[in-house]
Amino acid sequence: MTISKPVSHLTLRPGDALLVADIQNDFLPGGSLGITEGDEVVPVLLRYIAKFQAQGLPIFASRDWHPPHHCSFQEQGGQWPVHCVMGSSGAQPPPRFSLPPSTQIIHKATCLDKDTYSAFEGTALETSLRAAGVRRLSVGGLATDYCVLNTVKDALARGFSVFLLVDAIRAVNLRPDDGRMAEEEMIRLGARPIRCENLAG
């Protein structure tokens, strides 16, 4: 399967919202679970944020917010090194990633014995989106093959239209093709790929 071409033009309108997944120090290069080129999405996401903010549209930001000794950590038999422990510097966004004060922060994977990747699972995200009248959700951030993938799948399953910000995602790639395969799966399920230069206010 070939990944379809990005949407050539999209005009923002009421009912649109932006969801930025997991821009946190531990997921950036040098972090405990640093994603290769993960820092490259920061300036692109800031441009998306500026466009949504200029139109007065809601912005959401998800964050891993793990308790110490979370079940996903290798020391507990999980898959990942210790990362994004609630309140730690690694769980914070980098200083250059400035979010508008109105941004709604979604903390996820907060239960000690349950690992989750989707920003919908175990959070109030869907309730907040419905309350804001959101129908179309633009999703970018980290990581393509985990939190972005699962968030997009859940958004589509809940009836939201989804635009995948293909210039503002990067993958963990435990296997070399994981990111590419995740993109293809999201698009096959109905997400529409778009780039920042094709997004109009």
C-alpha positions as CSV (number, residue, x, y, z in Angstrom):
1,M,0.0,0.0,0.0
2,T,1.2,3.5,-0.9
3,I,0.5,6.2,1.6
4,S,-2.0,8.6,0.0
5,K,-1.0,12.1,-0.8
6,P,-1.6,14.7,1.8
7,V,-4.8,16.9,1.7
8,S,-3.9,19.7,-0.7
9,H,-6.0,22.3,1.2
10,L,-7.9,22.4,4.5
11,T,-9.6,25.5,5.9
12,L,-10.0,25.6,9.6
13,R,-13.6,26.1,10.9
14,P,-15.6,25.8,14.0
15,G,-15.7,22.2,15.1
16,D,-12.0,21.7,14.5
17,A,-9.5,21.0,17.3
18,L,-5.8,20.2,17.6
19,L,-4.4,17.4,19.7
20,V,-0.7,17.3,20.3
21,A,0.6,14.0,21.7
22,D,3.3,13.7,24.2
23,I,5.8,16.4,23.5
24,Q,7.8,15.7,26.7
25,N,11.5,15.8,27.5
26,D,11.8,12.0,28.0
27,F,10.6,11.4,24.4
28,L,13.0,13.9,22.8
29,P,16.6,13.1,21.9
30,G,18.7,12.8,25.1
31,G,15.6,11.7,27.1
32,S,15.3,8.3,28.7
33,L,13.1,7.1,25.9
34,G,14.3,9.6,23.3
35,I,12.8,9.3,19.8
36,T,15.2,9.8,16.8
37,E,14.4,13.2,15.3
38,G,11.6,13.7,17.8
39,D,12.8,17.3,18.4
40,E,12.1,18.1,14.7
41,V,8.4,18.0,15.3
42,V,8.5,20.9,17.8
43,P,8.8,23.9,15.5
44,V,6.2,22.3,13.1
45,L,3.7,21.7,15.9
46,L,4.2,25.3,17.1
47,R,3.1,26.5,13.6
48,Y,0.0,24.3,13.8
49,I,-0.7,25.7,17.3
50,A,-0.4,29.2,16.0
51,K,-2.9,28.5,13.3
52,F,-5.5,27.0,15.6
53,Q,-5.0,29.6,18.2
54,A,-5.5,32.4,15.6
55,Q,-8.9,31.0,14.9
56,G,-9.8,30.6,18.5
57,L,-10.0,26.8,18.1
58,P,-9.4,24.4,21.0
59,I,-6.0,22.9,21.6
60,F,-5.4,19.7,23.6
61,A,-2.1,18.3,24.7
62,S,-1.7,14.7,25.9
63,R,1.1,13.7,28.3
64,D,2.2,10.4,29.7
65,W,2.0,10.9,33.5
66,H,3.2,7.7,35.0
67,P,3.3,6.9,38.7
68,P,6.7,5.7,40.0
69,H,7.1,1.9,39.4
70,H,4.6,2.0,36.6
71,C,3.9,-1.4,35.0
72,S,5.3,-0.3,31.6
73,F,8.8,0.2,33.1
74,Q,11.4,-2.5,32.5
75,E,12.1,-2.7,36.2
76,Q,8.5,-3.9,36.7
77,G,8.7,-6.3,33.8
78,G,7.4,-3.9,31.2
79,Q,8.7,-2.9,27.8
80,W,10.1,0.6,28.4
81,P,12.8,2.4,30.4
82,V,11.5,4.6,33.2
83,H,10.0,7.7,31.6
84,C,7.6,10.5,32.1
85,V,7.1,9.9,35.9
86,M,4.5,12.4,37.1
87,G,6.0,15.7,38.2
88,S,9.5,14.8,36.9
89,S,11.5,17.0,34.6
90,G,11.3,14.2,32.0
91,A,7.5,14.5,32.0
92,Q,7.5,18.2,31.2
93,P,7.6,19.7,27.7
94,P,10.8,21.4,26.6
95,P,11.0,25.2,27.4
96,R,10.8,26.0,23.7
97,F,7.5,24.3,23.3
98,S,5.2,27.0,24.6
99,L,1.5,26.2,24.7
100,P,-1.3,28.7,24.9
101,P,-2.8,29.2,28.4
102,S,-6.1,27.8,27.2
103,T,-4.6,24.5,26.2
104,Q,-6.3,21.5,27.9
105,I,-3.8,19.1,29.2
106,I,-4.7,15.4,29.1
107,H,-2.8,13.2,31.5
108,K,-2.8,9.5,30.5
109,A,-1.4,6.2,31.7
110,T,-1.8,7.4,35.3
111,C,-2.8,4.0,36.8
112,L,0.0,2.0,38.3
113,D,-1.0,-1.4,36.9
114,K,-2.5,-0.4,33.5
115,D,-0.5,0.8,30.5
116,T,-2.3,2.9,27.9
117,Y,-1.2,4.6,24.7
118,S,-4.4,6.4,23.6
119,A,-5.2,9.9,24.9
120,F,-8.9,8.7,25.1
121,E,-8.4,5.7,27.4
122,G,-9.0,6.5,31.0
123,T,-9.2,10.2,30.4
124,A,-11.9,12.9,30.0
125,L,-10.7,13.7,26.4
126,E,-13.9,12.6,24.6
127,T,-16.1,14.4,27.1
128,S,-14.1,17.6,26.6
129,L,-14.2,17.3,22.8
130,R,-17.9,16.8,22.8
131,A,-18.4,19.7,25.1
132,A,-16.4,21.9,22.8
133,G,-18.4,20.8,19.8
134,V,-15.4,19.2,18.1
135,R,-16.1,17.1,15.0
136,R,-12.7,17.2,13.3
137,L,-9.5,16.4,15.2
138,S,-6.0,17.1,13.9
139,V,-3.4,14.9,15.5
140,G,0.4,15.1,15.6
141,G,3.2,14.5,18.1
142,L,5.0,11.5,19.5
143,A,5.1,8.7,18.8
144,T,3.7,7.7,15.5
145,D,3.6,3.9,16.2
146,Y,2.2,4.1,19.8
147,C,0.4,7.1,21.2
148,V,-0.4,8.8,17.9
149,L,-1.6,5.5,16.4
150,N,-3.8,4.5,19.3
151,T,-5.3,8.0,19.7
152,V,-6.1,8.3,16.1
153,K,-7.7,4.8,16.1
154,D,-9.9,5.7,19.1
155,A,-10.9,9.1,17.6
156,L,-12.0,7.4,14.4
157,A,-13.9,4.7,16.4
158,R,-15.7,7.5,18.3
159,G,-16.9,9.1,15.1
160,F,-14.5,12.0,14.8
161,S,-13.0,13.0,11.5
162,V,-9.2,12.9,11.8
163,F,-6.4,14.7,10.0
164,L,-3.0,13.2,10.6
165,L,-0.2,15.8,10.7
166,V,2.3,13.8,8.7
167,D,5.0,16.5,9.0
168,A,4.7,16.6,12.8
169,I,5.0,12.9,13.8
170,R,8.0,10.6,14.5
171,A,8.2,6.9,15.4
172,V,10.0,4.9,18.0
173,N,10.6,2.2,15.3
174,L,11.5,-0.8,17.5
175,R,11.2,-2.5,14.1
176,P,12.4,-0.4,11.2
177,D,9.0,-0.2,9.5
178,D,6.8,0.4,12.5
179,G,6.3,4.1,11.8
180,R,5.5,3.6,8.2
181,M,3.1,0.7,9.0
182,A,1.3,2.8,11.6
183,E,0.8,5.7,9.2
184,E,-0.6,3.3,6.6
185,E,-2.9,1.8,9.2
186,M,-4.3,5.2,10.3
187,I,-4.9,6.2,6.7
188,R,-6.5,2.9,5.8
189,L,-8.9,3.4,8.8
190,G,-9.9,6.9,7.5
191,A,-7.4,9.4,8.8
192,R,-6.5,12.0,6.2
193,P,-2.8,13.1,5.9
194,I,-2.0,16.8,5.9
195,R,1.0,19.1,6.1
196,C,1.1,22.5,7.8
197,E,1.6,24.5,4.6
198,N,-1.8,23.1,3.3
199,L,-3.7,24.2,6.4
200,A,-5.5,27.6,6.1
201,G,-7.2,29.7,8.8
